[in-house]
Amino acid sequence: MSSFWSASHQFWSWLPGSVKLAPRYTGKRISAISSEKEANGLSYRGAGVDIDAGERFVDNIKPLAAATNRTGVVSGIGGFGGLFDTKAAGFTDPILVAATDGVGTKLKIAAATGRHDGIGIDLVAMCVNDLVVQGAEPLFFLDYFATSKLDADADTDIVAGIAEGCRLAGCALIGGETAELPGIYAPGDYDLAGFAVGAAERGTLLPRADIAPSDVVLGLASDGVHSNGFSLVRRVVEHTSAGYGDAAPFDSAQSLGDALLAPTRIYVKSCLGTIREGNVKALAHITGGGLVDNLPRILPDGLGIDLYAKAWDIPPVFRWIKTAGGVTEAEMARTFNCGIGMVVIAAPDHAADVAKILTDAGENVTPIGEVVARAPDDASVVIHDQVAVWE
């Protein structure tokens, strides 16, 4: 099946300021064919896929994509894919790093509230944060958007969010695919997947091999639940009979829906700034699995991490989830970020400098633990005061 065009798919590929569909599927000819088929028999539009609506959608998002252009995007080529020149972007001997992710069932809350603008930021964040933890600069992004039926306003909001996420991460939105899939998705439902590619010069990838006992573990504050654990969040909302339009039980200044839809924080620019100073040994993006399951991914054998839960503030949204849902402390720690969206490891004599760079870049930075020697059979990550901190 072609990724450019098929019976249910429509691909759009951007270069600086241009969006192109296959020439035979553009303009008035489509309208004429569609009208003829509708008059004489079955039609694609009648089956639930509106090519004209797809073209209108592409027209809406052209300026959004063009606004994310950056050095390295190749101009003058359209059609089957986007092109990127790593040499033009300033790389000499790059290693490419790729990541893909989605937003999960947070989409159900966006659909229930009619608020879709932040979901695109979530999509980008979940991918580009996974690039920067490997020491890579995000270069470009593509998305896959599937829905039962195109809704020009809501769907444009989604792509606007994707473009904003790309702007925040410094990467270009160079392509994507939009699919109307009647019969697969229920009316009003949609799904998103993102694909990001970054690069790092050979020899600069993270984590470094010199992580050692006594290294400092710094926590960067999250902006809320981010994009993990929403199947449990939605179950808690149902359990309490709360409405997404009601005032949030933990923050009366905003609705519950707005509070839960706070976009995932993008840590790329702040982290790249300190990576380039050479004092970061490792980074970990805290997603599904929480601190407990994500930190072991960056540790060499024989090392672990001791965390001190009372060292950072647990945001009220997590306290509400725990209390309203009767969720155990261990389940909270393995499901949610609990207030820490990114972790940085640095040597003790460099930790203060790293923290200052991150703070100056707008991050809320707190020392939350240390690297320790750990026997193979022991837990890699131990959270001290894990129960007491919730009291």
N, C-alpha and C positions, 0 to 999 in steps of 0.2 A: 504493500500500500504506500503510495507516495506521501511523503510528509508535506508536500506542497499543496496538493489538492486531491480529494477523494469524495466519495458520495456524501460523506458526513463531515468533512474537515476542510478548513480554510486556513491557509498559512499566510502570514504576513511577515515580510522581511524588510528591516529598515537599514538604511545607510544614512549618512548625515542628511536629514531633511527629506528623505524619500521613502515612500512605502509603495510596494509593487505587488500586484497580483498577476497571475498568468495573463498575458495580453488577450487571449481568446475569451476570458471570463470578465471582461470589463465593459463598462459603459452601457449604451442603449441596446446593444445587441442582446444582452442578458434579459433586459426587460421585455424586448420583443419576443424572445423565445419563451419566456415564462408565460406571457399573456397568451401566446398561441397554444401552449400545452394546456393551460387552464381552460381555454375555450373548447378544446377538442378531446380532453381526457384527463387522466391523472397527471399530477405535476409534483415536482420536488417540493415546491412551496406548500402544496396541499398535504404532502407527507410530513411536513413539519420543519423543513429546512429552507430558510428564506435567504437566497444568495444576495438579493438586493439589500436586505437588512444587514448582511455581513459586510457589504461594501460601505454602507453608511457608517457602520461601526469602525471600520478601518479608517475612514476619513476623519472620524472623531479623534482617533488616537494618534494620527500622524504627528501633530505638533507635540504631543506628550513624549513620544519616542525621540523626536528630533532634539528636544531639550536636554536629553541625557548624553548627547554626543561628547566624546572625549578623544584625546590623542590616541591614535592607534586604530580607530575605526576606518576601514577602507571605503572611500567614496567611489561612485560611478559604477558600482556593480549591484544589480538587483536580481531578483529571481529566487533561486532555490535555497539560498542560505546567506547568512551574514558573514563577512570577512573581517579579520582583525590582524593587524601587523604588530607583533610584539617588539620588533626592532624600533619601529616608529614610536612606540610607547616608552622607549628608553631602556629596554632590557638587552643585555649582552649575551648571556648564556642561560636562558630561563628554563626552569622546570614548571610545567603547567600543572595546576591543581584544579580539580573539578569537584563540584558538590551539587546534590539535588535534594529537594525536600518539598514539603507541602505545608498547609496550615492546619489540617486536621478538622475536628468537629467544632472548632471556633467559628467555622463558616456557618454553622446552624444558628449561632447567636446573631451573626451579621444578617442572615436572612430574616430572622425573627424580628429584629429591630429596624430593618431597612437601612442599616448603616454599613456601607461597603468600602468607605474611603480608606480605612486603616488596614484592611485585610491585605492589600497589595504590599504595604510596608512589611507586614509579617512575613509574606512569602519571600521577599528579598532578604530580610534579616536572617531567616532560618538557613539560607544558603551562604550568604557572604560572611556571616560570623563563623561558619565552619571553614571558610577559606583562610581568614586572618589568623585563626589559631594555629595554622600550619606555616605561618609566616608569609602568606601569599597576599598580594594586592589584587583585589577583584578587578577584572578587566571588562567583562561583558556578561550579560544576563539574557536568558530566553525564558518564556513562560508558556505553559499549556493551560488553556482555559476551556473547560467543557461545561455545557449547560443544556437544559431542556429546550430553551428558546431564548434567543437574544433579547435583552432589554437594554436599549441604547443608553439610557441614563445610568442605571445601576452598573452596567458592565463598563461604561466609560469611567465611572468612579473607581472601579477595581484597578483598571490599567493606570489611572492617574496615581493611585497609591503605589503601584509597581514602579512607575517612573520616579515618584518621590523617593522611594526606597533606594533606587539606583543612584539618584542624586546624592543622597546621604552617604552612600557607600563609595561614590566616585567611580561607578562602573556604567557602561553604556547598555541600554536596552536595544539589542540589535535584531531581535526576531521573536517569533512566537507562533502559536497556533491557536485558533479559536474553533471550537467544535460545537455545533448544535446536534444534540443526540437525543431526539425524542424517543421515548420508549425505554431509555436507559436511566435518565434522570427524571424525577417527578417535577411537575411544574414548580418553578421557583428555586429548585435546587441547582447547585453548580459545584464544581471542584477545580482546584488550582494545583499546578505543580510548577516548580521553578528549577532552573538549571543555571549555575554560575560557573564561570571559569576565571581563574586568577593565575598569577605567576610569581615566582620568587627566583632570584638568582641562585644558581647552583651553589650549594654549600651554606645557604642561609636558612634552610627549612627548620621549622620547629616541630616537636620539642628537641632541645639540644641534649646531647649525651651526658652532660656534666651536672645534671640535677643531683643534689647531694643532701644528706641530713643537715638540718638547721636552715635550709633555704626557706625564705619567707613566702607564705601564701597570702596574696592580696585578693580581696573580693571587690568586684565592681557591682554596684547596686543595679538591680533590675528595675523596669518600669511597670511591674505588675506581674500578672500570670504569664505573660508572653504567649507562646503558642503550643504549650504542652499541658496535658491533663484535663482537657475540656470535656471529655466524656464524663469524668468524675465531677467537674464543675457543674455541668448541666444536670447531672443526677442530684446534686445538692440543691440546685435551684428548684427542681421539681419537688424534692423532699420538703422544702420549706414553703412551697406554694407561692414563692415570690414572683413578681412580674419584672420583666426586664425594663419596663418603663417606670417602675417604682424607684423611689430614692434608695440608693445603695445602703444596706444596713450598717456598713462600715464607713460610709462617707455620704452624708446627707446632701452635700453640695452637687452631686451628680447622680444620674440614674444608675441602676445596677448594670444595665446593658452597656452604657458608656464606660463604666469602670472596668468591666470584664474585657471590653474590646480595645483597651489601651494597647497600642502597637508594640510589638517586640522591639527592644532597643537595638540599634545598630552600632556596634562597637568598633567598626573598621578604622575610621580615621584616627581615633584616639589611640588605638592599639598599634597601628602602623607607626605612629609618631614615636612611641617608645621602643618598638622593635628596632627601628632604624638607629637608635642610640646604642644598640648592641648589648643591653643589659637584661633582656627578657630571656629566660631559659625555657619557659613553656607557657601556653595559654590553654584554657579549656572553656568551651561554650557549654553552659549549663542548661540542658534541654531535658527531654524525657529521660527519666532515671535519676534526675537531680544531681546533687553533689556526690552522692554515694556511688553512682554508676558511671559518671562522666570523668571524674578525676583519675581513676585507675587507668584510663586510656592513654594518659601522658606520662605514666610513671615507669621507670626502669624496674627490672626485677630486683627484689630485696628492699624496696622502698615503699613507704606508705605516707599518709597524711593524717595528722591530727588537726581537727577543726574544733573551734570553741564557739558554740552556738550563741553564747551571750555577747560575742564580740560585735555582732551586727544587729540592726533592727529588722525584725520580721514585719513586713507591711501588713496593715490591718486586713486586707483582702484575704490573706492566707489564714489569719486567725479566725476570720468568719467562716471560711471553708471548713477548717478543722472543727470548730465548735458546732456549726449548723449541721454538718454531716457526720459528726462523731468519728472523724477520721483519726487514726492512730498517728503518733509522732513518726513512727518508722515509715508509714505509708505516705505521709506528707513529704518526708525527706527523699523518698524514691520516686515521687510523682511530680513534684513542683520544684521550681528554683528557690522558693522560700526567701526571696529577696536578693539573691546573688545570681546575676545573669552571666557573668564572665569571671574567670579566675586567672590570675597571673602569678607565676613563680619566678622569684629573683633571689640572687645571693643576698645574704644579710647586709653586706656593705653597699649594695646597690638598690635595695628595696625603697629607701626614702626618695632617691632620685627618680625611680620608676613611678612611684606614687605621685610625686609632684608633677611629672609630665602628664600623667593621666588626669590628675585633678585640674591642671591648667587647661586641659582639653575638654573639661566639662563633666568628667566622671566623678561619682561619689565613691571614694576608695577607702577601704578599711582592711587592716591586717586581720585575718581570720584564722590563721593557723600556721603550721610549719611542716616541713618534710622530715620524716623520721625513718630510721631503719625498721624494717618489718619482716618477720619470719614468713616464709611462703604460705603457711597454713592459716595465718592470721588475716583478719579483714584489712583490706588496703586502706580504707578510709574509716576513721573513727570520729564520730561527732560527740564531743563532750557536752554535757548539759542539754542533751537532745530533748529530754522530757521537761526539765526545769524551766527551759526558756519559754515554754508555752503557758506556764502557770501565771 
